[in-house]
């Protein structure tokens, strides 16, 4: 009797196929030998699965040369050009390539130093996008556009950071113009929370409503607003900047210059600072992980931050009355320790007849929400067929 039933063989085949597809997306393009090493599968298994995937149109193979030997480079099949989504965070940067069908072709991440300078990061974006295009065997002419997400509001008229102090050393930099000149394609720059809100409104939890709010609870605090199914930026692009609502007139001075902003109470520094005397040099992610695991001290500071954030969002709800409120960012990883006090404060501080119809929910896309939104934004803002025709 065979050790494996037909059902288990089918399941194993599907698992191996998923391993190969995930590896190709992660690394952008690999030879079959490299795929075998990355997935711990035999070269024969890899060869057979790649052949099936190629026939189905999910992957493409391209002749290449590695270490002086001819090989076949395996990449995700792409449709009608490529777009790049870039997320610049407080501590890291992510770059994702996708085709016009929003199929992810490749993705990279790299750490960033504290207070990262604009010129260094923009250089890295340019080089990384070019390198990733080569890894999926794409020409520069196939790059239709780039959307860069930043953790700060962007003035839609000037293209500059709209708040002084929140991204030091970036305020005078026309980010879109610099990257557009280097890559030779359209470049958009947008606040990260706005793009996450767009992702939820287009494909996620808010896709069936016209008005929604996305709350970014991370190293920094912000919100993205969608009204009438359109991303709403407001004057100078500062709509949704709840991180700079004053909650403590006698509180710490915020980088924006005001005292006691919400971000000084619920941001990464505010959450870690009260714990250092007991826990030492604990990180923001450590606090969240320990809170989720039941550590009482870490749970206390996360719950307090959630309640304060919920009170401010209740005020936003009174003004805008969004039908759906979605929450994303690292603090969501604390689970109910964060979500329950946030939802309770939101309900308790909204007028009884104007409480949200639904409880706030975690993002549909987790940590990918901003990249999904950036991909949608650049695709909605470009005409792939026209761009490709103009370049031909």
C-alpha positions in Angstrom: 0.0 0.0 0.0 1.3 3.4 -0.9 2.6 5.5 2.0 0.8 8.6 0.6 -2.9 8.6 -0.4 -3.9 10.5 -3.6 -5.3 13.3 -1.4 -2.1 13.7 0.6 -0.1 13.6 -2.6 -2.3 16.4 -4.0 -1.9 18.4 -0.9 1.9 18.0 -0.9 2.0 19.1 -4.6 0.0 22.2 -3.7 2.2 23.0 -0.8 5.3 22.6 -2.9 3.8 24.8 -5.6 3.0 27.5 -3.1 6.6 27.3 -1.8 8.0 27.9 -5.3 5.6 30.8 -6.1 6.3 32.4 -2.7 10.1 32.1 -3.3 9.8 33.7 -6.8 7.8 36.6 -5.5 10.1 37.1 -2.5 13.4 37.1 -4.5 12.0 38.5 -7.8 13.5 35.8 -10.0 15.5 32.6 -9.4 16.9 29.9 -11.5 15.6 26.4 -11.0 18.7 25.4 -9.1 18.3 28.5 -6.8 14.6 27.6 -6.4 15.6 24.2 -5.2 18.0 25.6 -2.6 15.4 28.3 -1.5 12.6 25.8 -1.0 14.6 22.7 0.0 12.9 20.8 -2.8 14.6 18.5 -5.3 15.6 20.0 -8.7 13.4 17.4 -10.4 10.3 18.5 -8.3 11.1 22.2 -9.0 11.5 21.5 -12.8 8.2 19.7 -13.0 6.2 22.3 -11.0 7.8 25.2 -12.9 6.8 23.5 -16.2 3.2 23.3 -15.0 3.2 26.9 -13.8 4.6 28.1 -17.1 2.0 26.3 -19.1 -0.7 27.8 -16.8 0.7 31.3 -17.4 1.5 32.0 -13.8 5.3 32.1 -14.3 7.6 32.9 -17.2 11.1 31.6 -17.9 13.9 33.6 -19.4 17.4 32.5 -20.5 20.1 33.9 -18.2 23.7 33.2 -17.2 24.7 32.5 -13.6 28.4 31.9 -12.7 29.2 31.4 -16.4 26.6 28.8 -16.9 23.4 29.0 -19.0 20.2 28.7 -16.9 16.5 29.5 -17.0 15.4 32.4 -14.8 11.9 31.9 -13.4 9.8 35.0 -12.8 6.1 35.7 -12.1 4.3 36.3 -15.4 3.5 40.0 -15.7 0.7 41.7 -17.7 1.1 45.0 -19.6 3.9 46.6 -17.6 5.1 47.0 -14.0 4.4 49.5 -11.2 6.5 50.0 -8.0 5.0 50.7 -4.6 7.5 52.1 -2.0 6.8 52.4 1.8 9.2 54.6 3.8 8.6 53.9 7.5 10.2 55.1 10.7 12.7 52.2 10.8 12.5 50.4 7.4 11.7 50.7 3.8 9.7 48.2 1.6 9.6 48.1 -2.2 7.1 46.0 -4.2 6.8 45.5 -7.9 3.4 44.5 -9.3 1.8 44.2 -12.8 -1.4 46.0 -13.9 -3.5 43.1 -12.5 -1.9 43.8 -9.1 -0.1 40.5 -9.1 3.0 40.9 -6.9 6.1 40.2 -8.9 8.8 40.9 -6.3 9.3 42.6 -3.0 12.3 43.8 -0.9 12.7 45.3 2.5 15.7 47.0 4.2 16.3 48.8 7.5 16.7 52.5 7.7 18.7 54.4 10.3 17.0 56.8 12.7 16.4 60.2 11.2 17.3 58.9 7.8 18.4 61.5 5.3 16.3 62.1 2.2 19.1 61.9 -0.4 20.4 58.5 0.9 16.9 56.9 0.9 16.0 58.3 -2.5 19.2 56.8 -3.9 18.3 53.5 -2.3 14.8 53.6 -3.8 16.2 54.2 -7.3 18.9 51.5 -7.1 16.5 49.0 -5.6 13.8 49.5 -8.2 16.3 49.1 -11.0 17.8 46.0 -9.4 14.4 44.5 -8.9 13.4 45.1 -12.5 16.5 43.3 -13.6 15.7 40.4 -11.3 12.3 39.9 -12.9 13.8 40.3 -16.4 11.9 43.5 -17.0 13.2 46.5 -19.0 13.2 50.0 -17.6 10.6 51.0 -20.3 8.1 48.6 -18.7 8.0 50.6 -15.5 4.8 52.5 -15.7 5.0 54.5 -12.5 6.0 54.6 -8.8 4.0 55.5 -5.7 6.0 56.4 -2.6 4.3 56.3 0.8 5.7 58.5 3.6 4.7 58.8 7.3 3.7 62.4 7.0 1.1 64.5 5.1 2.1 65.8 1.6 0.9 69.1 0.2 -0.7 68.1 -3.1 0.2 71.5 -4.7 3.9 71.7 -3.8 4.7 68.0 -3.4 6.5 68.9 -0.1 6.0 67.5 3.4 3.1 69.6 4.8 4.1 69.6 8.5 7.4 71.0 9.7 9.3 68.8 12.1 7.7 65.4 11.5 10.2 64.3 8.8 13.3 66.4 9.5 15.7 66.7 6.5 12.9 65.9 4.1 10.9 69.1 4.2 12.6 70.9 1.3 12.8 67.8 -0.9 10.5 67.5 -3.9 10.5 63.7 -3.6 8.4 63.0 -6.7 10.3 65.2 -9.0 13.7 63.8 -7.9 12.7 60.1 -8.3 10.9 60.8 -11.5 14.0 62.4 -13.0 16.1 59.3 -12.0 13.6 56.6 -13.2 12.0 58.4 -16.1 8.4 57.5 -15.2 5.5 59.2 -13.3 6.0 59.3 -9.5 3.4 60.0 -6.9 4.1 60.7 -3.2 1.3 60.2 -0.6 0.8 59.9 3.1 0.9 56.2 4.2 -2.4 56.3 6.1 -4.2 57.8 3.0 -3.0 54.9 0.9 -4.0 52.3 3.5 -7.5 53.9 3.5 -7.6 53.7 -0.3 -6.7 50.0 -0.1 -9.5 49.3 2.4 -12.0 51.4 0.4 -11.2 49.7 -2.9 -10.6 46.1 -2.0 -10.9 45.7 1.8 -13.2 46.2 4.7 -14.7 49.5 3.5 -15.3 48.5 -0.2 -19.1 48.5 0.2 -19.4 52.0 1.8 -18.8 55.5 0.5 -17.3 57.0 3.7 -14.6 55.4 5.8 -11.6 56.0 8.0 -8.3 54.2 8.4 -6.4 54.7 11.7 -2.7 54.1 11.6 -1.5 53.1 15.1 2.3 52.6 14.7 5.5 54.4 15.5 3.6 57.5 14.4 -0.1 58.1 14.5 -2.3 59.2 11.7 -5.5 58.6 9.8 -6.6 58.3 6.2 -10.0 59.6 5.1 -12.2 58.4 2.3 -15.4 60.5 1.5 -17.7 59.7 -1.4 -15.4 56.8 -2.3 -12.5 59.3 -2.9 -9.4 59.8 -0.9 -9.8 63.1 1.0 -6.6 65.1 1.7 -8.1 68.5 2.8 -6.3 71.8 2.6 -2.5 71.4 2.2 -2.9 67.6 2.5 -3.3 67.6 6.3 -6.7 65.9 6.6 -6.6 63.0 9.1 -3.6 64.2 11.0 -5.0 63.1 14.4 -1.5 62.5 15.7 -1.2 66.3 16.1 -4.5 66.8 18.0 -3.6 68.2 21.4 -4.7 65.8 24.2 -2.5 67.1 27.1 -1.9 70.9 27.2 0.9 70.3 29.8 2.4 67.4 27.9 5.7 66.8 26.1 6.7 69.0 23.1 5.9 67.3 19.8 8.3 67.5 16.8 5.6 69.6 15.1 6.2 72.3 17.7 3.0 71.9 19.7 2.7 70.6 23.2 0.9 67.4 24.2 -0.1 66.1 20.7 -1.7 62.6 20.6 1.5 61.2 19.1 3.4 62.2 22.2 1.0 60.0 24.2 0.4 57.0 22.0 3.5 56.9 19.7 6.4 54.5 20.0 8.5 56.7 22.3 5.5 57.4 24.6 4.8 53.7 24.9 8.3 52.5 25.6 9.5 55.3 27.9 7.4 54.4 31.0 8.8 50.8 30.9 12.5 51.5 30.7 13.1 51.8 34.4 11.8 48.2 34.8 12.5 46.5 31.5 15.6 48.3 30.3 16.1 49.3 26.7 12.8 47.6 25.5 11.7 48.2 22.0 8.3 49.2 20.6 7.9 45.8 19.0 9.0 44.1 22.3 6.3 45.9 24.2 3.6 44.9 21.7 4.7 41.2 21.7 4.8 41.1 25.5 1.4 42.8 25.8 -0.1 40.2 23.5 1.5 37.4 25.6 -0.1 38.7 28.8 2.7 40.8 30.4 0.7 43.1 32.7 3.0 46.2 32.5 3.2 46.1 28.7 -0.5 45.4 28.5 -1.2 48.4 30.7 0.6 51.0 28.5 -0.8 49.5 25.3 -4.4 49.6 26.7 -3.9 53.2 27.9 -2.7 54.3 24.5 -5.6 52.5 22.8 -8.2 54.3 25.0 -6.6 57.7 24.4 -6.6 57.0 20.6 -10.2 55.8 20.8 -11.3 59.1 22.4 -9.7 61.2 19.6 -11.1 59.0 16.9 -14.5 59.4 18.5 -14.2 63.1 17.8 -13.3 62.4 14.2 -16.3 60.2 14.0 -18.6 63.0 15.2 -17.3 65.2 12.5 -17.2 62.8 9.5 -19.5 60.0 10.5 -17.6 57.3 8.6 -19.5 54.0 8.1 -16.5 51.9 8.6 -13.4 52.4 10.8 -10.4 50.2 10.1 -7.2 50.1 12.2 -3.7 49.2 11.1 -0.1 49.5 12.2 2.1 47.6 14.7 -0.2 48.1 17.7 -2.8 45.9 16.1 -0.4 43.0 16.8 -1.3 43.3 20.5 -4.8 41.9 19.6 -7.6 42.4 22.0 -5.3 44.2 24.5 -5.4 47.1 22.0 -8.6 46.6 20.1 -11.0 46.3 23.0 -10.1 49.5 24.9 -9.9 51.3 21.6 -13.4 50.2 20.6 -14.8 50.9 24.1 -13.4 54.4 24.2 -14.8 55.1 20.7 -18.3 54.0 21.7 -18.2 55.8 25.1 -17.1 59.2 23.6 -19.3 59.3 20.5 -22.9 60.7 20.9 -25.3 57.8 21.5 -27.1 58.2 18.2 -23.9 58.6 16.2 -21.9 55.7 17.4 -20.4 53.6 14.6 -22.7 51.1 13.0 -19.9 48.6 13.2 -17.1 48.0 15.6 -13.6 49.1 14.3 -11.9 46.2 12.6 -8.2 45.3 11.9 -7.0 46.0 8.4 -7.8 43.4 5.7 -4.2 43.5 4.5 -2.3 43.7 7.7 1.2 45.2 7.2 0.7 45.2 3.5 -2.2 47.8 3.5 0.0 50.7 2.5 1.7 48.8 -0.3 -1.6 47.6 -1.6 -2.9 51.2 -1.6 0.2 52.5 -3.2 -0.2 50.0 -6.0 -3.9 50.9 -6.5 -3.1 54.6 -6.5 -0.4 54.5 -9.2 -2.5 52.2 -11.3 -5.6 54.5 -11.0 -3.4 57.5 -11.9 -1.9 56.1 -15.0 -3.1 54.6 -18.3 -0.9 51.5 -18.8 -1.8 51.0 -22.4 -1.1 54.6 -23.3 2.2 54.7 -21.5 3.4 51.6 -23.2 2.3 52.9 -26.6 4.1 56.2 -26.0 7.3 54.3 -25.2 7.1 51.9 -28.1 
